[in-house]
C-alpha cells in the first residue's frame, strides 16, 4: 500500500542520519477517501491522499515555529499489515479523510520519494501564511481557509531519496 507521511524539513533532517522517521500518522487511499472523491482512478485518489498529507504537514509546521516553512511528505510502499485504520472517525472532518496509522517508524531507505515545496520566497511566504491560519481554518474561518488554499496553489516537487541530503542541507 502506498502511504504518504507528513513531516517537516527539520524532522526529516533529524531522521536522516538514523534513517527512521518517528511519525505514525500517514495518509492513504482508504474507503472513506474513495467515497468522498467518488473516483476509481487510483492516481487521482493517491494525489488526494498526498494533498491531505501536505495539509497535515502544515499542522506540524504550526507546532514547530523554528522549522523552515516548506511542506514535506514522504511517500513509501508498505505491507498492508503495517497500516492500521485511523483510531478516530475518518468522516469526522475533511482533515481526517484518508488518515491511517503506521505500526512502525518510517524507514527512509524504503521511501519511494519525498515531496516538498520549492525553496522560493513566494512559496515559503504562502506556506507561512497557511501555517498561521491553519487552526482558524480548521475551526471554519473562511478567510483563514483562503490562506491555507494559497499554499495548496503550489505543487509539491518530487525528490528521489538520494536527494534528501541536498533537500535538508
C-alpha positions in Angstrom: 0.0 0.0 0.0 1.3 3.5 -0.8 1.2 5.8 2.1 2.1 9.5 2.4 3.7 10.6 5.6 3.6 14.3 6.5 6.7 15.8 8.1 8.8 18.9 8.1 12.3 19.6 6.9 13.5 19.8 10.5 12.1 16.3 11.3 13.4 14.9 8.0 16.9 16.3 8.9 16.7 14.7 12.3 15.7 11.4 10.9 18.1 11.3 8.0 21.3 10.1 9.9 19.4 7.2 11.5 17.2 6.5 8.6 14.0 6.3 10.6 11.2 8.9 10.7 9.2 8.7 14.0 5.8 9.5 12.6 2.9 7.3 13.0 0.3 9.4 11.1 0.0 8.9 7.4 -2.5 9.2 4.6 -3.5 6.6 2.0 -6.4 5.7 -0.3 -8.9 4.5 2.2 -12.6 3.6 1.7 -13.7 6.9 3.1 -11.4 8.8 0.7 -12.7 6.8 -2.2 -16.3 7.6 -1.2 -15.5 11.3 -0.7 -13.9 11.7 -4.1 -16.2 9.2 -5.9 -13.4 8.2 -8.2 -12.0 4.9 -9.3 -8.8 6.5 -10.8 -6.0 5.3 -8.4 -3.7 8.2 -9.5 -6.4 10.8 -8.6 -7.0 9.1 -5.3 -3.3 8.9 -4.4 -2.9 12.6 -5.3 -5.8 13.3 -2.9 -4.0 11.4 -0.2 -0.8 13.3 -0.9 -2.7 16.6 -0.6 -4.2 15.5 2.7 -0.6 14.7 3.9 0.6 18.1 2.8 -2.2 19.8 4.8 -1.2 17.7 7.8 2.4 18.9 7.3 1.1 22.5 7.8 -0.2 21.4 11.2 3.3 20.0 12.0 4.8 23.3 10.9 2.4 25.2 13.2 3.7 23.1 16.1 7.4 23.8 15.2 7.9 27.5 14.8 11.6 27.0 14.0 11.1 24.6 11.1 11.6 26.0 7.6 8.2 26.9 6.1 8.1 24.2 3.5 5.6 21.3 3.5 7.2 17.9 3.2 5.6 14.5 2.5 7.5 11.1 2.4 5.9 8.6 0.0 6.5 4.9 0.6 5.1 1.5 -0.1 4.4 -0.6 3.0 2.8 -4.0 3.5 -1.0 -3.8 4.2 -0.4 -5.2 7.7 1.8 -2.2 8.6 -1.1 0.1 8.1 -3.8 0.5 10.8 -7.1 2.4 10.4 -7.3 5.8 11.9 -8.4 5.5 15.6 -10.9 8.4 15.2 -13.8 8.8 12.9 -12.4 9.4 9.4 -15.7 11.0 8.4 -15.4 13.4 11.3 -13.9 16.2 9.3 -12.1 16.6 5.9 -8.7 16.7 7.6 -9.2 13.1 8.7 -10.1 11.7 5.3 -7.5 9.1 4.2 -5.8 9.2 7.5 -4.2 5.9 8.7 -1.7 5.0 11.4 1.6 3.2 10.8 2.6 0.3 13.1 6.4 1.2 12.9 8.7 4.1 12.2 9.1 5.0 8.6 12.4 3.7 7.2 13.7 6.4 4.8 15.6 3.7 2.8 12.2 2.2 1.9 10.8 5.6 0.7 9.7 5.8 -2.9 10.2 9.6 -2.9 10.0 12.8 -0.9 7.7 15.6 -2.0 8.4 19.1 -0.8 7.7 22.7 -1.5 10.1 24.7 -3.7 12.6 26.8 -1.8 11.3 30.0 -3.3 10.3 33.2 -1.5 6.7 33.2 -2.9 6.1 29.6 -1.9 7.5 29.9 1.6 5.6 33.1 2.2 2.3 31.4 1.2 3.1 28.3 3.3 4.0 30.6 6.3 0.6 32.4 5.9 -1.1 29.0 5.7 0.7 27.8 8.8 -0.5 30.9 10.7 -4.1 30.3 9.5 -4.5 26.6 9.8 -6.0 26.5 13.2 -8.6 29.1 12.4 -9.3 27.3 9.0 -9.9 24.1 10.9 -12.4 25.9 13.1 -14.3 27.0 10.0 -12.9 30.5 9.3 -13.4 31.1 5.6 -10.7 33.9 5.4 -8.2 31.6 7.1 -9.2 28.8 4.7 -8.4 31.1 1.8 -4.8 31.5 3.2 -4.5 27.7 3.6 -5.7 27.3 0.0 -3.0 29.7 -1.1 -0.3 27.2 -0.1 -2.2 24.5 -2.0 -1.8 26.5 -5.2 1.8 25.4 -5.1 2.5 21.8 -6.2 5.0 19.8 -4.2 8.2 19.0 -6.0 9.3 15.4 -6.3 12.7 14.4 -4.9 14.4 11.0 -5.1 15.6 9.6 -1.8 19.2 10.2 -2.8 18.3 13.9 -2.9 17.3 14.1 0.8 20.7 15.3 1.9 20.6 18.2 -0.5 17.0 18.9 0.4 17.8 19.3 4.1 21.2 20.8 3.7 
